[in-house]
Amino acid sequence: MSDPSSARHPLVVGANHRSSSLTLRDRLFVEERAMPAFLRRLREAGIEQAIVLSTCDRVEIQATHDTPQAAAPIISRVLAEHAELRPADLNGQTYMLTDTEAVKHIFSVAASLDSLIIGEPQVFGQVKDSHRLSREAGLVGSELEAILQAAYHTAKRVRSETAVGERPVSISAAAVQLAKDLHGDLSRCAGLLIGAGDMGELVAGDLLSAGLDRLSVVHPTETRAEPLARRLGCHVGNFERLDELLPEVDIVLTSMGTRRHVIVADKVKAMLAARKRRPVFLIDTGIPGDIDPAADKLDGAFLYDLNDLEKVAMEGRASREGQARNAWKILEGELDRFVRGRAERAAVPALTRLRQHFEQVRQASLRDSGGDADKATHLLINRLLHTPSESLRETAAEAAPEEKDEPSSEDLKAAERVLARLFRLEDEDKNNDDKNGGDDEP
């Protein structure tokens, strides 16, 4: 008897940045602390293999089920209940994929090719975290495990064989990358944030996350600097001592936008002299700019404003999109390999039953032949072909129109194609034609 689990189909149900509104995804979002209860509800509803991927871009269930068309509305209902919505409220904002399309989607998510920003490095970790939580809840069987392992292999190939995740695609990421390009290891660097604008805070936070050793915040109004320093977990500096602070830092980040140059070129020149010409990275996020553009002409000063950073980010996005074409080729190849392998494994039980049937016929033919090898082979051939011949004749009879000699049934044509493919009859016909043709003289 074949394993009934072999009939399980891949299934994906969810909402992402293309199919749904941010408002709906916020309602659907499943926090990690709520994940065990959510997985338990899926199991109680009859979904035995599933992971739940819940991020700002998507909330989706990747699963396997023997009847995916029946499982999809069940999953939608569990999602709706979690969001305190009616299932009908999800109509038009969710998607359902099965079989090969579902596997392709799972591969593309793990490889970060289906993300809002192609190549996001954190997506792979998010999938693995979801996998771990479901495994701990007993919701990962061999079928889903095989799909996820194949997805991880695909994602790793995409990462190692393409540059899809290497270029910065946001202003903040561009600033961090440029800082690393100039100074190398940021854990040996110090930074100074001048001002309290939103973009300055964002870039400062990403620099700290990237390993910046220390950061100070200064502002003409100290009460503006203190809450920002608390949020960033850094020190507050004295704005009045700005000239003393500048030579001590490797990265200067401004976010004032006061319509006056907070840092003039002469100040940068003095800073570089005090640093013995060690380079400094100047990031100007002020609108209008906070740093005198003339500072960029000084040897050792590298000034980037928002326009410069946006240009770097746009180049990164273009590069990732170009690399994505190569990544999709890798994914398609891995998808084809997985689907073929799955189909071959599904065929094994049928081949086993066929081999057992042939062996039984062989043993009976040997018994009935009385030791006569020629008779045994004739019996074997006749008995093996008897049932298929009868079925083929019945198909032909059913297909034959009353006033035509040739049958036209698609069933008959399909049966003939299957036989020809299974036993490679076309190859034999070609070989015979080649042999006959070789005997003729031109």
BAPAMAR-535604 format. One line per field, with one value per residue (C-alpha): residue number from 0; residue in three letters; x, y, z. Coordinates in steps of 0.001 Angstrom, whole numbers, plus 524288, in hexadecimal, padded with zeros to 5 digits. Example, Ala and Ser with C-alpha at 12.3 -4.5 7.8 and 13.67 -1.06 7.14 Angstrom:
2
num	(0;1);
residuo	(ALA;SER);
xx	(8300C;83566);
yy	(7EE6C;7FBDC);
zz	(81E78;81BE4);
END
This chain:
442
num	(0;1;2;3;4;5;6;7;8;9;10;11;12;13;14;15;16;17;18;19;20;21;22;23;24;25;26;27;28;29;30;31;32;33;34;35;36;37;38;39;40;41;42;43;44;45;46;47;48;49;50;51;52;53;54;55;56;57;58;59;60;61;62;63;64;65;66;67;68;69;70;71;72;73;74;75;76;77;78;79;80;81;82;83;84;85;86;87;88;89;90;91;92;93;94;95;96;97;98;99;100;101;102;103;104;105;106;107;108;109;110;111;112;113;114;115;116;117;118;119;120;121;122;123;124;125;126;127;128;129;130;131;132;133;134;135;136;137;138;139;140;141;142;143;144;145;146;147;148;149;150;151;152;153;154;155;156;157;158;159;160;161;162;163;164;165;166;167;168;169;170;171;172;173;174;175;176;177;178;179;180;181;182;183;184;185;186;187;188;189;190;191;192;193;194;195;196;197;198;199;200;201;202;203;204;205;206;207;208;209;210;211;212;213;214;215;216;217;218;219;220;221;222;223;224;225;226;227;228;229;230;231;232;233;234;235;236;237;238;239;240;241;242;243;244;245;246;247;248;249;250;251;252;253;254;255;256;257;258;259;260;261;262;263;264;265;266;267;268;269;270;271;272;273;274;275;276;277;278;279;280;281;282;283;284;285;286;287;288;289;290;291;292;293;294;295;296;297;298;299;300;301;302;303;304;305;306;307;308;309;310;311;312;313;314;315;316;317;318;319;320;321;322;323;324;325;326;327;328;329;330;331;332;333;334;335;336;337;338;339;340;341;342;343;344;345;346;347;348;349;350;351;352;353;354;355;356;357;358;359;360;361;362;363;364;365;366;367;368;369;370;371;372;373;374;375;376;377;378;379;380;381;382;383;384;385;386;387;388;389;390;391;392;393;394;395;396;397;398;399;400;401;402;403;404;405;406;407;408;409;410;411;412;413;414;415;416;417;418;419;420;421;422;423;424;425;426;427;428;429;430;431;432;433;434;435;436;437;438;439;440;441);
residuo	(MET;SER;ASP;PRO;SER;SER;ALA;ARG;HIS;PRO;LEU;VAL;VAL;GLY;ALA;ASN;HIS;ARG;SER;SER;SER;LEU;THR;LEU;ARG;ASP;ARG;LEU;PHE;VAL;GLU;GLU;ARG;ALA;MET;PRO;ALA;PHE;LEU;ARG;ARG;LEU;ARG;GLU;ALA;GLY;ILE;GLU;GLN;ALA;ILE;VAL;LEU;SER;THR;CYS;ASP;ARG;VAL;GLU;ILE;GLN;ALA;THR;HIS;ASP;THR;PRO;GLN;ALA;ALA;ALA;PRO;ILE;ILE;SER;ARG;VAL;LEU;ALA;GLU;HIS;ALA;GLU;LEU;ARG;PRO;ALA;ASP;LEU;ASN;GLY;GLN;THR;TYR;MET;LEU;THR;ASP;THR;GLU;ALA;VAL;LYS;HIS;ILE;PHE;SER;VAL;ALA;ALA;SER;LEU;ASP;SER;LEU;ILE;ILE;GLY;GLU;PRO;GLN;VAL;PHE;GLY;GLN;VAL;LYS;ASP;SER;HIS;ARG;LEU;SER;ARG;GLU;ALA;GLY;LEU;VAL;GLY;SER;GLU;LEU;GLU;ALA;ILE;LEU;GLN;ALA;ALA;TYR;HIS;THR;ALA;LYS;ARG;VAL;ARG;SER;GLU;THR;ALA;VAL;GLY;GLU;ARG;PRO;VAL;SER;ILE;SER;ALA;ALA;ALA;VAL;GLN;LEU;ALA;LYS;ASP;LEU;HIS;GLY;ASP;LEU;SER;ARG;CYS;ALA;GLY;LEU;LEU;ILE;GLY;ALA;GLY;ASP;MET;GLY;GLU;LEU;VAL;ALA;GLY;ASP;LEU;LEU;SER;ALA;GLY;LEU;ASP;ARG;LEU;SER;VAL;VAL;HIS;PRO;THR;GLU;THR;ARG;ALA;GLU;PRO;LEU;ALA;ARG;ARG;LEU;GLY;CYS;HIS;VAL;GLY;ASN;PHE;GLU;ARG;LEU;ASP;GLU;LEU;LEU;PRO;GLU;VAL;ASP;ILE;VAL;LEU;THR;SER;MET;GLY;THR;ARG;ARG;HIS;VAL;ILE;VAL;ALA;ASP;LYS;VAL;LYS;ALA;MET;LEU;ALA;ALA;ARG;LYS;ARG;ARG;PRO;VAL;PHE;LEU;ILE;ASP;THR;GLY;ILE;PRO;GLY;ASP;ILE;ASP;PRO;ALA;ALA;ASP;LYS;LEU;ASP;GLY;ALA;PHE;LEU;TYR;ASP;LEU;ASN;ASP;LEU;GLU;LYS;VAL;ALA;MET;GLU;GLY;ARG;ALA;SER;ARG;GLU;GLY;GLN;ALA;ARG;ASN;ALA;TRP;LYS;ILE;LEU;GLU;GLY;GLU;LEU;ASP;ARG;PHE;VAL;ARG;GLY;ARG;ALA;GLU;ARG;ALA;ALA;VAL;PRO;ALA;LEU;THR;ARG;LEU;ARG;GLN;HIS;PHE;GLU;GLN;VAL;ARG;GLN;ALA;SER;LEU;ARG;ASP;SER;GLY;GLY;ASP;ALA;ASP;LYS;ALA;THR;HIS;LEU;LEU;ILE;ASN;ARG;LEU;LEU;HIS;THR;PRO;SER;GLU;SER;LEU;ARG;GLU;THR;ALA;ALA;GLU;ALA;ALA;PRO;GLU;GLU;LYS;ASP;GLU;PRO;SER;SER;GLU;ASP;LEU;LYS;ALA;ALA;GLU;ARG;VAL;LEU;ALA;ARG;LEU;PHE;ARG;LEU;GLU;ASP;GLU;ASP;LYS;ASN;ASN;ASP;ASP;LYS;ASN;GLY;GLY;ASP;ASP;GLU;PRO);
xx	(80000;8052A;80794;7FB9C;80431;809EA;7FD4F;7FF83;7FFF3;807AE;7FEDA;800E6;7F665;7F966;7FA03;80615;80A42;804B0;7F7AC;7F35F;7F332;7FC5B;7F061;7EC3F;7FA03;7FABD;7EE27;7F301;8009B;803C5;80D80;8174C;81150;80418;8099E;80805;7F981;7F7C4;7FE99;7F61D;7E9E2;7EED6;7F0EF;7E38C;7DDA5;7E3DF;7F04D;7FADF;806BB;808E5;811E7;80D2D;81582;8119F;81936;8160A;81570;80D9B;80598;8047D;80300;80B92;805DC;8034A;7F60D;7EFA1;7E46F;7E9B0;7DCF5;7D63C;7E17B;7E28D;7D59F;7D8D8;7E5B2;7DEE6;7D4FE;7DFBB;7E680;7D9D8;7D6C1;7E458;7E253;7D48A;7CF03;7C54B;7CAF6;7C41C;7CC5A;7D84B;7D273;7DA79;7E620;7EB4A;7F105;7F08C;7FAD7;7FBFA;80582;81071;80C38;80C47;819EF;81EDF;8194E;81F85;82CA7;82B77;82801;833AD;83CAD;83727;832B6;82494;827D6;82451;832F6;8395B;8449A;840DE;84A43;84135;836A8;83E45;83F74;83100;82D62;8368B;830E7;82322;827BE;82D7D;8210E;818B2;82218;82162;81285;812E9;80D9C;818CC;817F6;820E3;819DD;81ABF;82886;82CE6;82742;82DA6;83AE8;83A5D;836A1;84261;84B6B;845EB;84772;85591;858A0;8526E;85AA6;86770;865F0;85FF5;861CE;85331;854EB;861C7;85EA5;857B3;849EE;84610;84BF9;84F54;85565;85D24;862B6;866AE;86D14;874AB;87940;87E4C;884C1;88C29;88F4F;88E12;88A81;880FB;883C2;89027;888CE;881FD;876CE;87051;86210;85F2B;8508A;84453;83DDF;8372A;84086;84C49;846BB;84409;851D1;857DE;85025;8548E;862B7;861D3;85B71;86698;8706D;873E4;87B8C;8766D;86D9C;86AC2;85F1F;85FDC;85587;85518;849B4;84E64;84094;83F40;84BB7;848B5;83C87;8430F;84F31;84679;83FD7;84CE6;85385;85EDA;864E9;860EF;86B8C;86CD7;86984;871DC;87DD8;87B57;888E9;88F0D;88629;88810;8965A;892E7;88935;88A36;87C2D;8748E;865F7;85DED;84F27;84BF2;845D2;846FF;84A1C;857AA;8642F;866A2;873F7;87B92;88726;89128;88BED;88DDE;89B82;89F24;8993D;8A171;8ADBF;8AB33;8A8D5;8B5E8;8AEB6;8A790;89B46;88DF7;880AC;876D6;86872;85F66;850FA;84C7B;842BD;8483A;85601;85D3A;86B2F;8721A;87379;88131;8855D;884A2;8903D;89933;8A28C;89DEC;88FD4;88525;8782C;86B4C;85E2B;850B2;85168;85E6E;85955;84CE9;85521;85CFA;8504D;84A5C;8568B;8555C;84729;84A64;8558C;84CE6;8426A;84C9E;851F7;84417;8432D;84E96;848B8;83BCE;8431B;84925;83BE6;83546;83FD8;83E7B;82FB2;83049;8397F;830A8;82426;82A7F;82FCA;8228F;81BE8;825EA;82411;81556;816F2;81E93;812AE;80C4B;818E0;81A24;80C61;80F20;81BA9;8147D;809EB;8140F;81AEC;80E37;80B68;8194B;81861;80B35;81097;81C25;81327;809F5;814DA;8198D;827B1;826AB;82DC8;827F0;81A3B;81CD1;820F2;81516;80C06;81284;8112B;80315;7FEE2;805BF;7FFC9;7F234;7EC0F;7F290;7EE86;7E06A;7E024;7E5FF;7DC1F;7D0DE;7D5D8;7D6E6;7C92E;7C35B;7CA87;7C727;7BC95;7B1F2;7B57F;7C455;7CEA1;7D867;7D5D7;7D75D;7D6B7;7E012;7E061;7E568;7EFAA;7F3F6;7F4F5;7FD26;80625;807F2;80B2A;814B5;81B61;81BA7;82194;82908;82231;825F3;83452;8323F;82B0B;8360A;84064;83919;837B9;8463C;84993;84089;8455A;85352;850B8;84C09;855B5;85444);
yy	(80000;80D6B;817BF;8209B;82C43;82B91;831C1;83E57;84AA0;8571E;86290;8710D;87A4B;8882E;896C2;89E48;8ABFB;8AA23;8A3D1;8AB4E;8B81B;8BB17;8BC64;8AE64;8A912;8B01F;8A948;89C0C;89D50;89238;89600;88BBA;88A72;887B7;87DEE;87162;87415;87755;86AC5;86339;868E5;86489;856BC;8564F;85AC2;84F2B;8554F;84BBC;85159;8600C;86B5B;87947;88422;89110;89D62;8AB79;8A787;89AF1;89202;884C0;87661;86CDC;85F4D;851EF;84B50;83FF7;848B1;8569A;85BFC;85818;85C77;86A47;86F69;86925;8708D;87D24;87B5F;87993;885D8;88D94;88922;88D2F;89AAC;89B7A;89CAF;89527;88BDA;8942F;89FDA;898EB;8975B;89DE9;8A034;8926A;88838;8796C;87177;862BC;85880;85DAD;86BE9;86A8C;864A1;86F48;87999;8734E;872E8;88131;885A9;87EA7;8843E;891FA;89344;895B0;8A079;8AECE;8B12B;8A642;89FC1;8A372;89B49;899BB;8923F;88583;8863A;88953;87D10;874BE;87A69;87720;86973;8679C;86BF6;862AE;85768;859B7;8597A;84C84;85278;84EDE;841C1;83BA6;841F2;84FED;84D83;84945;8559D;85E9A;85802;8596C;867C5;869F8;86390;86C61;87891;8754A;8734B;88071;886FD;8808D;88106;88E8F;89C1E;89DC6;8A1E3;8A921;8B735;8C0C0;8C443;8CE94;8DB9F;8D67F;8C9F6;8D1F2;8DA4C;8CE45;8C7F0;8D43C;8D563;8C75F;8C9CD;8D565;8D0D0;8C206;8BC67;8C5FD;8C066;8C8B0;8D522;8E019;8E851;8F551;8F868;906F5;909A8;901B6;8FFAA;8F2D1;8EEF7;8F1CF;8E922;8DE3A;8DE7D;8DF72;8D3A5;8CBA3;8CFA1;8CAE8;8BE40;8BC90;8BCF6;8CB5A;8CB7A;8D80F;8E366;8F09F;8F95D;9083F;91296;9214C;91E2D;913C0;90F5A;90B14;902F7;8FB95;8F3CB;8F062;8EB7C;8E30A;8DD0A;8DA41;8D5EA;8DF6C;8EB6E;8F9AF;90339;911E4;91966;924C5;91BD2;917A9;91BD9;91317;9078D;90718;90291;8F73D;8F0D3;8E994;8EBA9;8F856;8F77A;903FB;90536;91360;9198C;92767;92DB8;930F5;9291C;9234A;91EBB;9279E;92376;92A09;9221F;9158F;919F2;91C14;90F06;907DA;90EC3;90A70;8FC83;8FC99;8FAE2;8EE8C;8EE62;8F267;8EE78;8F9B7;8F5E4;90176;8FDE0;90BDA;91235;91B9E;916CE;918D7;91773;920D7;919BD;91F58;915BE;90AD4;910C4;90EEF;90382;8F969;8FE48;8F616;8FD41;8F6C1;8FDA7;8F79F;8F8C0;8F1A1;8E6EB;8E567;8E3BC;8D8DB;8D26C;8D32E;8CD0E;8C244;8BFDA;8BF48;8B5E9;8ACF5;8ACBE;8A8E3;89E46;89995;89493;88B7E;887B5;883F0;87B0C;87407;87311;86D94;8632E;85F2C;85F32;85623;84D0F;84CB8;84A6A;83F95;83924;839E6;833DB;828F6;825D3;825C2;81BB6;8121A;80B80;8092D;80399;7FABD;7F582;7F388;7EC16;7E36D;7E0AB;7DD2B;7D400;7CCF1;7CB2E;7C65E;7BC2E;7B761;7B695;7AE8A;7A519;7A3AB;7A1D3;7950A;79938;79CFE;7AA25;7ADAB;7AACF;7B256;7BEAE;7BDFB;7BC32;7C780;7D0CE;7CD05;7CE28;7DB28;7E0F2;7DB06;7E556;7F135;7EBFB;7EA4E;7F7FF;7FDD8;7F6D7;7FB61;8095C;8086B;802BE;80D7B;817C6;81317;81B69;8139D;81812;818BC;80E4B;815A4;81889;826A6;8257E;82DF5;822FE;81989;82307;825B1;81726;81517;82041;81AC4;80D31;812C6;81AB8;80FF1;805E7;80F7E;80A43;8164F;8131B;80537;80A13;813A4;80924;80001;80AD8;80DC0;7FF6F;7FDFA;80A93;80635;7FA3D;8026D;80731;81574);
zz	(80000;7FC9C;806D7;80724;80A93;7FCE6;7F7F2;7FF7D;7F73E;7FA08;7FD6F;8005E;8057D;80994;80752;80328;7FF3B;7F190;7F4C6;800D6;80825;8135F;81C11;8195E;81B51;8285F;82C78;827B8;82DB9;83729;841B4;845E0;85362;84D0D;84353;84B85;84D6D;83F02;83AE1;84462;83E05;830B5;835AD;83C18;82F2C;82822;822BC;826C9;81FC3;81F25;82242;82468;81EB8;824EA;8211E;81DAB;80F44;81054;818DB;8126F;8159E;80E2B;80F9C;809BF;8093B;8022A;7FD8B;7FC32;7F689;80325;80BD7;8063E;80BB9;818CF;8196C;81528;8200E;82A49;8253A;82596;8336F;837D9;831DC;8377C;829C9;821A0;8175B;80D11;81167;80BDC;7FE52;7F3CA;7FCC0;7FE67;7F548;7F48D;7ED66;7EBFE;7E6F6;7DE37;7DF82;7EE50;7EE5B;7E53A;7EE65;7FA6C;7F371;7EF3F;7FD08;8031C;7F897;7FAFF;7ECE8;7F0E3;7FA95;7F9D9;7F928;7F15A;7F86B;8065A;80E98;81A4E;812E3;812F3;821C3;8232B;81B96;823D1;83068;82BC6;82835;835CE;83CB6;834A1;836C0;8456B;84445;83CDA;8304E;8271E;8203F;8161F;80A8B;80F98;8149E;8070E;800DE;80AD7;809DE;7FB19;7FCEF;805D9;7FBF6;7F15B;7F9C5;7FCE0;7EE79;7EB4A;7F5DE;7F201;7E334;7E167;7E74D;7E982;7F7B2;7F745;7F365;7FC9E;7F86E;80273;80660;813D1;80E8F;804B6;80FA4;8176B;80B99;8083A;81656;815BA;8089D;80E40;81C09;81B63;828AD;82F07;83C78;83C67;838B7;83FEE;83ADE;83DA4;83A99;83995;83A05;83CB9;82F74;82C42;8215C;829E6;83492;82ACD;82528;832BB;83741;82B91;82DA2;83BAF;8373F;82D76;838A3;83AA5;84767;84D37;849B2;84FB0;84CE7;84D5E;84B19;84DA4;856B1;86018;86361;85524;855DD;8626C;85E35;8513F;8585C;86113;85534;84EBF;85B45;859C5;86033;85FE8;85BF9;85E0A;851BA;8566D;855FD;847EF;84348;84DAC;84AD7;83C14;83BA8;844A3;83B57;82E6C;82A04;82AE2;82894;827C1;82883;82B92;81F62;824D2;8178E;81CCC;81B8C;828EA;82415;81AFC;812AD;81BB3;82737;81F88;81B8A;829C4;82D5C;8232B;827B5;835AF;830E8;829AA;81CCA;8210B;81879;81D5D;8181E;817F6;8168B;81450;815CE;817E3;80E95;80AB9;80D36;81A09;814DB;80BC3;7FE87;7FD67;807FF;7FDFD;7F6C5;8027B;80205;80BDA;80CBE;80683;80659;80275;8030A;8013A;7F260;7F233;7FB24;7F32B;7E6EB;7ED6C;7F1D8;7E43C;7DE5F;7E872;7E503;7D684;7D942;7E15B;7D6EE;7CCE3;7D5C8;7D86A;7CA6D;7CD00;7DA14;7D3A9;7CA3A;7D5CF;7DC55;7D033;7CF07;7DD47;7DC0A;7D049;7D797;7E387;7DBD5;7D3E2;7E005;7E69C;7DACA;7DA2E;7E88B;7E69F;7DBC2;7E42D;7EAA5;7DD5C;7D7D5;7E3AF;7E1B0;7D324;7D5FF;7DFCB;7D5B4;7CB4B;7D4BA;7D7DF;7C94F;7C707;7D1C8;7CCA0;7BEB6;7C344;7CA79;7BEE7;7B4D9;7BAA8;7B970;7AB0D;7AA16;79CCE;7A19C;7AE32;7A700;79DF7;7A9A7;7B0B0;7A53C;7A273;7B093;7B2D6;7A68C;7A7FC;7B0EB;7AA84;79D05;7A15A;7A724;79AC7;79219;79ABF;799F6;78B31;78A0C;79265;78A6F;77CB4;77616;76F40;7617D;762E2;762D1;76B50;779AB;77DE6;78CA7;79454;79E76;7943E;78F63;79D3B;7A017;793E7;797B9;7A56B;7A020;79650;7A0E7;7AB2F;7A1FE;7993E;78D21;78554;787A3;782D5;776B3;773F4;775B8;76C8D;76287;7638A;761A2;755EF;75014;7517D;748F6;73D8B;73393;72F55);
END
